[in-house]
Amino acid sequence: MKTRNLQKAFLLGGYEHKSEPVASQKVFLGRLYRNAFVAFVILTICLLIGVVGYRYAGPMSWLDALHNASMILSGMGPVAEIKTGIGKIFSSFYALFSGVAFITNIGILIAPVAHRFFHMLHAEDFEG
């Protein structure tokens, strides 16, 4: 029981077990909003890392750094040419980091939907 309470206290935890009834629509929507907010925060932090990195390692103007970081983070690819060695190293690591961040955010966004779907498939009958 203590482990279950710790799991519910975790930011993205708190999903019901297959032996429990499917969560109400209100709880489900709350999970969707919470996970969307967490994904937004993660993307914002990742974008800020890219903007600051491109600004100082690029070096670029703030607007160009934002543009380049946004394009890399969205998977579209770089826009501005990086001329410094440290800028190229940063750009390489930021591109790899962005790919992982993107996949992580997709997982965070679909987690409530996937959980609800699989829970409905495996939920036990609670009416009788």
C-alpha positions in Angstrom: 0.0 0.0 0.0 2.9 2.4 0.8 4.4 1.8 -2.6 1.1 2.6 -4.3 0.9 6.0 -2.4 4.5 6.8 -3.5 3.6 6.0 -7.1 0.5 8.3 -7.0 2.6 11.1 -5.5 5.0 11.0 -8.5 4.2 13.7 -11.1 3.3 11.3 -14.0 2.2 8.4 -11.8 -1.1 7.5 -10.3 -2.5 5.3 -13.0 -5.0 2.7 -11.9 -4.1 -1.0 -11.8 -5.9 -3.4 -14.1 -7.8 -4.8 -11.1 -9.3 -1.3 -10.5 -12.1 0.2 -12.6 -11.3 2.4 -15.5 -10.8 6.1 -14.5 -13.6 8.5 -15.0 -13.5 10.9 -18.0 -12.7 13.8 -15.6 -9.7 11.9 -14.2 -8.6 11.0 -17.8 -8.9 14.6 -19.0 -6.9 15.7 -16.0 -4.2 13.3 -16.9 -4.2 14.6 -20.5 -3.9 18.2 -19.4 -1.2 17.4 -16.8 0.9 15.4 -19.3 0.5 18.1 -22.0 1.7 20.7 -19.4 4.7 18.5 -18.5 5.5 18.1 -22.2 5.3 21.8 -22.8 7.6 22.5 -19.9 10.1 20.0 -21.2 10.0 21.5 -24.7 10.4 25.0 -23.3 13.5 24.0 -21.3 14.9 22.2 -24.3 14.3 25.2 -26.5 15.9 27.5 -24.0 19.0 25.3 -23.9 19.2 25.5 -27.7 18.7 29.2 -27.9 21.3 30.0 -25.3 23.7 27.4 -26.8 23.3 28.8 -30.3 23.5 32.4 -29.1 26.9 31.9 -27.4 28.4 28.9 -29.2 27.1 29.8 -32.7 27.5 32.8 -32.2 24.1 34.1 -33.5 21.7 36.8 -32.8 18.9 35.9 -30.3 16.3 35.7 -33.2 18.6 33.5 -35.3 19.4 31.3 -32.3 15.6 30.9 -31.6 14.9 30.1 -35.2 17.8 27.5 -35.4 16.9 25.9 -32.1 13.2 25.7 -33.0 14.0 24.0 -36.3 16.4 21.5 -34.8 14.0 20.7 -32.0 11.1 20.1 -34.4 13.2 17.8 -36.5 13.4 20.1 -39.6 17.1 20.6 -39.5 19.5 23.6 -39.1 18.9 26.9 -40.8 22.0 29.0 -40.1 25.5 27.9 -40.9 27.7 27.4 -37.8 31.2 28.6 -38.4 32.9 28.0 -35.0 34.2 24.6 -33.8 32.5 24.8 -30.5 29.3 25.8 -32.3 29.5 22.7 -34.5 30.1 20.5 -31.4 27.1 22.1 -29.6 25.0 21.8 -32.7 25.8 18.1 -33.0 25.0 17.3 -29.4 21.9 19.5 -29.5 20.5 17.7 -32.5 20.9 14.3 -30.8 19.5 15.7 -27.5 16.5 17.1 -29.5 15.7 13.8 -31.0 15.6 12.1 -27.6 13.5 15.0 -26.2 11.1 14.8 -29.0 10.5 11.1 -28.6 10.2 11.5 -24.8 7.6 14.2 -25.3 5.6 12.0 -27.6 5.6 9.2 -25.0 4.5 11.7 -22.3 1.6 12.9 -24.5 0.3 9.5 -25.5 0.8 7.8 -22.1 -2.7 8.6 -20.8 -4.4 7.5 -24.0 -2.4 4.3 -24.3 -3.0 3.5 -20.7 -6.7 4.0 -21.0 -6.9 1.9 -24.1 -4.9 -1.0 -22.7 -6.7 -0.7 -19.3 -10.1 -1.1 -21.1 -8.8 -4.2 -22.9 -7.6 -5.8 -19.6 -10.0 -4.4 -17.1 -11.9 -6.9 -15.1 -15.7 -6.9 -15.0 -16.7 -4.9 -11.9 -20.4 -5.1 -12.2 -20.9 -8.5 -10.7 
